[in-house]
């Protein structure tokens, strides 16, 4: 009988936008000799930096960050592409004897990697995809989203109507394979994950405190040069990707002279808060996440202290044993 290989450790840091994931991941990497693998569907693109809150060189503090700022804006990139690259990077980090830390707020990316979900490229149909994009231009994607609700209501619950890329992709999978994205994910879970995963999550007991952080972040983005970046991005011909990143489409009316800057920034803050709510709805379904609350613990230092304690336990005994031990201690 062949001996089963031990699973590779994978620390994961998740949470809504503006919750402090980047800072926590960097500090944990410094403490446990790790490297960060980004799980953000917008930070992968070049030029789209300020609006996507892409970590700066200073914020990285010398910690290697992978799958950030490497793809042209007009490049096609699927969840399957991300999973392939993320697994490669995780393997390389392990080979260097370091701890991979998967960090970000794109729930589907996190789930696909940690639950070993496969997304085959066999269902790719470029001509169908382009036709669906053309249909979306007619009414902003409303008809496509309604079609998705009919064929895959479960996927429609977590895919936002404005996320045309995801809506088109879900329909494309169904049209080319006869299987919904939901069914495909269920079938792919039959393979066991090669990772021993531990998930830390950041959130706030007081939702208003998270919203205040989001509002402040938008104000900071403006000071960092958001308007200049948005103007450049919006001048590009292919905006399929950019229009899914909050911070560009909301400012478009300002550049067209149709709304004031203040109105557009308020809209950006509103959309960012809504995005945070959708992220939390996704992550709350994952019972593996160990949540940390900065407003409950008091400050970031205490959050980091608790995160280190839980990570040390995970690295010493494994996720399953750590979960069991924690359950016993909280009885």
N, C-alpha and C positions, 0 to 999 in steps of 0.2 A: 504494500500500500504506500503510495507516494505521500511523503510528509508535506503538510500544508505550510506554505510560506507565511511568515508573520506579516501582518498588515503594516503598512507604512503610516507613520503618524502624520496627521494633517490638522493643524489648528486653523479655525475659521472665525473671523470677526465680521458680524453682520449688524444691520440696523438701518434706520431711516436716514435720509439726507440730513446733514448738519448735526448728527448725533455725536461725532467725535471718533469715527471708525479709523480714520487715517492716523491720527495721533496715537490711539491705543495700539494699533497694529505695529507702528514704528517702535514704540516703547517696549512691546513684547518681543519684537525682533532683536532689539538691543540687549534685552535680558536673557534671551534663550538662543542666541546665535542663529537668528532666522532671516529669511528673505520673504518679501511680500509678493504675492501673485494677485493682481487686481481682478476683481469681479464686478466691473462696471462697464455696461454696454456702450457708454458714450465716451469714456476716457480713453478708449482704444484709438480714437481718431486724432490725427494731427490737426493742429491749429485750434481745435475746439478745446481750449484750456480753461479760461476763466469761468465761463458759464457752466462747465461740467465739474468745477471745483477740483480740477486735476492737481495732485500734490506737486508743489514746487520742489526744486532741488534742496532748498533750505528745510522744508517740511519733511523731506525724506531722511534727513540727518545721516546721510551716508549709507543708508540701508538700501540694497538693491530692490527695485520695484519692476516687476515683469508685466507684460501685456498692457502697457500704458504708452500712449502717444506713438504708435508704430504703424498705423494704417491710414492710407489716404482717405479723404472724406467720401470719395465717389466709389470706393471699393465695396464689393459685396461681401458680407460677413454674416454667417449663420451661427446659431447656437452650436451646431456640430463643429464648425470651425473653431469656436472658442474652446469647446471641451477638448478637442484634439491638442490645441496649443497649451491649454492649462495643464493637462496631464503630462505633456512633455516637460514643461517648466518644473512641475512638482517633482518629476523623476530626476531632473538635473540637479535640483536643490538637494534632494536626498543623497544623490551620488557625491555631492560635495560635503556630506556629513552635517548639513544644516537643516533647520526646521522650516518647512514651507508654511506660510501663513496666508491663507486665502481670505482676502478682505474686500468687501464691497457691499453694494445695496441692490444689485440685480438678482432678484430671487431665483429666476430660472437658471442663471449661470451657476449659482451656489448649489441649487438642487441637482442640476445635471452632473456636476463634478462629484459632490459628496455622496449621491445615491447611485452613482455609476450608470446614469441614464444614457443610452445611445441614441443619436439622431443620425440616421443614415442619409447619405447624400443621393441615394438612388431615387428619391422622390423629387429631385430637382428638375424643374422645367422652366428654363429661362424665358421662353416665348410666352408661356402661361403667366409667369410672374409679371412680365412687362404689360401684358394685356390687363391684368388686375390693377396694376398701377394706373393705367390709363383710365380705367373705370372709376378709380378713386378720385381722379382729378375732377370728375363731373359734379360730385356732390360732397367732396371732402371725405369720402369713405363711408358714408352712412349706410348705403346699400350693401357694401361689402361686409360691414359689421353685422348688419341684420342677417345676412347669409350665414356668417359665422355662428351667430346665435342659434340658427336653425340646425346646422350640421354638428356643432360642437359647443353646446351651451356651457359646459364646464370650463372650457378654455376661454369662452367669452366673459366669464366672471372675473378672470384675472388679467385679461388683455384689455387695455384701455382703448376705447373707440378711436382716439386720436393717434394711437400707435399703429400707423398704416403698415409699417414693415412687419410687425408681428401678426396683424390681421391677415395680410397677404400670405405670409408664410404658412399660417395655420390652414388657410383655404387651399394653398398649393399642395400641402401634404395630403389633404383629403382627396383632392382631384386626381393626384397622380398615383396614390396607393389604395384608395378606398377605405383607409383607416383615418380616424380623427387623430389629432395631435395628442389628445387625452389618452386614447387607446394605445397609441404608440408608446407613450411614456410608461403606461402600466405594464406593457409587455417587456419593455427593455429593463425594467427593474428586476427581472428574474435572475439577472447576473449579479453575483455578489461583488460588493465594492472591494477594491484592493486597499482601501484606506481605513485606518483607525481614526475616526473623525471626532473632534471636540469643537462644539460651536458656542462661542460667546456672543451675546447680543447686547447692544446699547439702546436704551430707551429712557423715557422720562415718565415718572408717575403723573406729573402735572403736564398735560399735553401743551398748555399754553407756553411753558418754558421751552419746549422744542420749537414751537412756532416763533417765539421771540428770537431764538438762535437762527432760524431760517431767514427771518426778516433782516436781522443784522448782517447775515452773510450776503444777502443781495445788495445791501448798501455798501458793503466792503468790495464786492465785485465791481461796482460802478467806479469806486476809487482806484481799483486795480487796472481799469481800462476796458470794462465790459462793452461800452458803447462802440469803441473802435473795433474790437474783435467781432461784435455782432454785425457791424456794417460790412466788414470784409467777408464774413461767412455768408451773409444774405446776398452778396453780390455774385456768389458762385452760381453756376447753372444747375448743378445737380444738388438738390436740397432734400432728397429723401431721408438722409440720415440727420442732417442738421435740424430739420423741422421736428424731430422727435426729442431734441435736447431742449429742455426748458431754458429760456433766456434769449432765444433767437426769434422765434415766431411771435413772442409777446412784444418784442421791440420793433417788429416790422411796421406796425401802424405809425410809430413815431417817425421813422425814417421816410415814410410816405406822406407825412404831414397830416395824418388823419386823427392823431391823438397826442396828448401831451406826454412828456417823459414821465411825469409822476403817475399818470394813469397807466402807462405801460409797465412801470416798475411795480405798481400795486398788483397788476394782473400777474406779473411774474412771481411775486410773493405768494399770491393765492394759488397759482398752479403748483408751486413748490410745496406748499402745505398739503395740497390734495395728493401730490405724489407721495409725500411722506405717509399719508394715511393708507394709500394703496400698498406701499412697502410693508407697513406694519400688519395689514390684513394678510398679506402673503406669509410673512415670517411667523405670525402667531399660530399658523397651522402646523408648524414644525416643532414637535414636542421635544426635540433634542436640544434646543437652544437654552443656554443658561443666561438668563437676563441680568444685566447690571444696570442700576438706575443712579446716574450721577446726582440727581436732585435729592434722592433718598440717602445716598452715602455721604453727601456733603460737598465733595470736591473731586477733581480728577485724580489727585494723589491716592485717595482712598479707593477709587474705582480701579486704578492701576494695581494697587496692593491686592485687592480681591481677585483681580484677573490673574495676577501672578500666582497666587495661592492655588487657584483652580487649575491653571496651566501646569504647575509643578506636579499636582496630583495626577493629572492626565498623563503627563510624560513618564511618571514613575509606575503607574499601575494600569493605564489604558482607560479609554473612554467608558467602556462598559462597567468596569470595576469602580471608576470614579463616580459614575451615575448611581451605582448601587450604594456606595459608601455615603454619598451625599443624602440619598433617600433615608438611610438609617439614622443619620445625624439630625434630620429634620423631623423625625417622628416624635 
